[in-house]
Amino acid sequence: VGGLAILSELIGGLVIYVEISVLVVSVLDVLEGLVVLDVVLV
């Protein structure tokens, strides 16, 4: 039971880490797009 609890904690942490990574990548993508638009408009 203890092993399963540790495993589920690790999986939960991994899921959160992946979600944060995806969020960061999408935010950077949007910022990059804005910078490109800014350069094109100027």
N, C-alpha and C positions, 0 to 999 in steps of 0.2 A: 504493500500500500504506500509506504514511504517513497519507494522508487517511482511509482506512478505519479505521485504528487509532484515530485521534483521534475519529472518528465513533462507534465502538463504546464508547470510553471515556465520551463524552458521554451516550450512550444508557444505559450502565450506571449512571452517576451520576444520571441522571434517574429511572431505575427505583427506585434506593435512596431518592431524595428523595420520590417518590410513596409508597413503602411506609412511610417514616417519617411522612409527613403523615397517611396513613390511620390509622396506629397512634396518633398524637397525638390525632386527631379521635375515635377510638373510646374512648380513655382519658378524654378530656374528657366524652364522652357518658356514660360510666359514672359519673364523678364527679358530673356534673349530676344523674343519676338518683338517686344516693345522697343528694345534698343535698335533692332533692325529697322522697324517702322520709323523710329526717330531719325535714323541716318538717312533713310529714303526720303522722308518729308523735308529734311533740311538739305 
